[in-house]
Amino acid sequence: MSTPSLPPEDRGASATEPPDDELLAAELVLGVLGTAERRAAQARLESDPQFAARAVRWERRLAPWLAEFEPAAPPPLVWAQIRQRLGWRTEPPSAPGWWHSLVLWRAAAGVAAFAALALWLTRPPAPPRPSPPVVQAAGGEAAAAKPVTTLAHDDGTPGWLASVDRSRGTVLMVPVPSAPDAQGRVPELWIIAPGQSPRSLGQVSINKSHTVAVPPDARMALGPGSVLAITLEPASGIPHARPSGPVVAKGAIQT
Amino acid sequence: MSDVSGHNAAAASLEALMAQVALGNRAAFETLYRSTADKLFGICLRVMNQRAEAEEVLQEVFTTVWHKAAQFDAGKAGAMSWLGTLARNKCIDRLRTLPLRTAFGPLELAAEVADPGTSPAQQVEMLTEGARLARCLEELEPRRRSLIREAFFGGFTYEELATRVQAPLGSIKSWIRRGLLQLRACLEP
């Protein structure tokens, strides 16, 4: 498009011309407008879809710059304040034991979130089923209803969620995305049947969900009473015969 | 989140979380907070340049996310871009309710010193687009370039920029507007 040569000050004179709208949208998105002008332009976003579309295009043009902002951790209180704003908490944040209950709440919430996420992730591309498709019209629900095992960190927050499918001998692992180990170790999943030594199920991801196939002779362990645990191990030699690194998350299997 | 190979998965899971939040899933909302609050707080902190204000805005950003997550359209923007744009917008709204910021030191628009350009981007979602924007920005006259960047990262108005640069308001407007149109022409030839 052409570059209109605008007089610097008096854009108002020809305020209805498209190039002016284009500039106004850009100025709104960039944020250079004064208070009153910004309000007026924001009001136009609501009433003028064309103008709103221009603004969205400008947002997209400038969005790559967002990558340059350095992350910074907000103080923990902010989360509590957000919950309060949303009316999710009734007791005052100064109540005794508040932190403790917040931690518990978060752990519980995290489990529910990832249960939901796990379901969401497992549903659309339903894994191929060996059984005849004709009688499987409503088969989706069966896959979606699997209980979720939480592999929690020591502080109770969830690290991974596991959905165990005994009949297929698979475990769907959904990680709560986390930073890679500073020493370069990788998470290795173990299954520990009651009274037995840990058996490696291989490496798991820290940021994407994937399905782990359990060797046929270890499938017996995929039941109640067994524990899934994750340790940090050297990447080479996985699956290891036995764990050597620290346990970073664990949970008793729910089936 | 920070490793490049896992980025697509992380982005996909952010989008899945947004979908859950739109459905009113509080637990998904908490997970979304835990995955994105640092980045969004970084935006607020830099634009507001004041901790207490930045914390206020961050609260506002997330309450808005809770109420408006349904407006997020994964087909139009990545979740991180959507959230970042929202955060920056909220910051600017907030700044406009505050007095003009005159406490900032004068801004030198060095004519030949190049801007740092884009840093090694951690948000790979924006990488290729970011390279294009950086390249197009390079083509701008340095004065226009630094004014536009200053406005983007510091949330300054024309008026504040004019004070800081100690140039007539009209010139500042004209430089920025020409720069923006030039940028658009370069990004969409």
Chai-1 contact restraints between the chains, C-beta under 6 A:
chainA,res_idxA,chainB,res_idxB,connection_type,confidence,min_distance_angstrom,max_distance_angstrom,comment,restraint_id
A,T3,B,L181,contact,1.0,0.0,6.0,A-B,restraint_1
A,P8,B,G170,contact,1.0,0.0,6.0,A-B,restraint_2
A,P8,B,K173,contact,1.0,0.0,6.0,A-B,restraint_3
A,P8,B,S174,contact,1.0,0.0,6.0,A-B,restraint_4
A,E9,B,G170,contact,1.0,0.0,6.0,A-B,restraint_5
A,L23,B,R177,contact,1.0,0.0,6.0,A-B,restraint_6
A,A26,B,L180,contact,1.0,0.0,6.0,A-B,restraint_7
A,L30,B,A151,contact,1.0,0.0,6.0,A-B,restraint_8
A,G31,B,I92,contact,1.0,0.0,6.0,A-B,restraint_9
A,G31,B,G155,contact,1.0,0.0,6.0,A-B,restraint_10
A,V32,B,A151,contact,1.0,0.0,6.0,A-B,restraint_11
A,V32,B,T157,contact,1.0,0.0,6.0,A-B,restraint_12
A,V32,B,Y158,contact,1.0,0.0,6.0,A-B,restraint_13
A,G34,B,T157,contact,1.0,0.0,6.0,A-B,restraint_14
A,T35,B,R96,contact,1.0,0.0,6.0,A-B,restraint_15
A,R38,B,R96,contact,1.0,0.0,6.0,A-B,restraint_16
A,E59,B,T85,contact,1.0,0.0,6.0,A-B,restraint_17
A,R61,B,L187,contact,1.0,0.0,6.0,A-B,restraint_18
A,A63,B,S81,contact,1.0,0.0,6.0,A-B,restraint_19
A,P64,B,M126,contact,1.0,0.0,6.0,A-B,restraint_20
A,P64,B,E129,contact,1.0,0.0,6.0,A-B,restraint_21
A,P64,B,G130,contact,1.0,0.0,6.0,A-B,restraint_22
A,P64,B,L133,contact,1.0,0.0,6.0,A-B,restraint_23
A,W65,B,F152,contact,1.0,0.0,6.0,A-B,restraint_24
A,L66,B,G84,contact,1.0,0.0,6.0,A-B,restraint_25
A,A67,B,A121,contact,1.0,0.0,6.0,A-B,restraint_26
A,A67,B,Q123,contact,1.0,0.0,6.0,A-B,restraint_27
A,A67,B,M126,contact,1.0,0.0,6.0,A-B,restraint_28
A,A67,B,G130,contact,1.0,0.0,6.0,A-B,restraint_29
A,E68,B,S119,contact,1.0,0.0,6.0,A-B,restraint_30
A,F69,B,G42,contact,1.0,0.0,6.0,A-B,restraint_31
A,F69,B,I43,contact,1.0,0.0,6.0,A-B,restraint_32
A,F69,B,R46,contact,1.0,0.0,6.0,A-B,restraint_33
A,E70,B,G42,contact,1.0,0.0,6.0,A-B,restraint_34
A,P71,B,D38,contact,1.0,0.0,6.0,A-B,restraint_35
A,P71,B,K39,contact,1.0,0.0,6.0,A-B,restraint_36
A,P71,B,G42,contact,1.0,0.0,6.0,A-B,restraint_37
A,A72,B,F41,contact,1.0,0.0,6.0,A-B,restraint_38
A,A72,B,G42,contact,1.0,0.0,6.0,A-B,restraint_39
A,A72,B,L45,contact,1.0,0.0,6.0,A-B,restraint_40
A,A73,B,D38,contact,1.0,0.0,6.0,A-B,restraint_41
A,P74,B,A37,contact,1.0,0.0,6.0,A-B,restraint_42
A,P74,B,F41,contact,1.0,0.0,6.0,A-B,restraint_43
A,P74,B,L58,contact,1.0,0.0,6.0,A-B,restraint_44
A,V78,B,E55,contact,1.0,0.0,6.0,A-B,restraint_45
A,V78,B,L58,contact,1.0,0.0,6.0,A-B,restraint_46
A,Q81,B,Q59,contact,1.0,0.0,6.0,A-B,restraint_47
A,I82,B,Q59,contact,1.0,0.0,6.0,A-B,restraint_48
A,I82,B,F62,contact,1.0,0.0,6.0,A-B,restraint_49
A,R85,B,Q59,contact,1.0,0.0,6.0,A-B,restraint_50
A,R85,B,T63,contact,1.0,0.0,6.0,A-B,restraint_51
A,L86,B,W66,contact,1.0,0.0,6.0,A-B,restraint_52
A,A109,B,A27,contact,1.0,0.0,6.0,A-B,restraint_53
A,A109,B,E30,contact,1.0,0.0,6.0,A-B,restraint_54
A,A112,B,A27,contact,1.0,0.0,6.0,A-B,restraint_55
A,A113,B,A27,contact,1.0,0.0,6.0,A-B,restraint_56
A,A113,B,A28,contact,1.0,0.0,6.0,A-B,restraint_57
A,A113,B,T31,contact,1.0,0.0,6.0,A-B,restraint_58
A,A116,B,Q20,contact,1.0,0.0,6.0,A-B,restraint_59
A,A116,B,N25,contact,1.0,0.0,6.0,A-B,restraint_60
A,L117,B,A16,contact,1.0,0.0,6.0,A-B,restraint_61
A,W120,B,A16,contact,1.0,0.0,6.0,A-B,restraint_62
A,P177,B,M1,contact,1.0,0.0,6.0,A-B,restraint_63
A,P177,B,A10,contact,1.0,0.0,6.0,A-B,restraint_64
A,P180,B,D3,contact,1.0,0.0,6.0,A-B,restraint_65
A,N207,B,G6,contact,1.0,0.0,6.0,A-B,restraint_66
A,N207,B,A9,contact,1.0,0.0,6.0,A-B,restraint_67
A,N207,B,A10,contact,1.0,0.0,6.0,A-B,restraint_68
A,K208,B,A9,contact,1.0,0.0,6.0,A-B,restraint_69
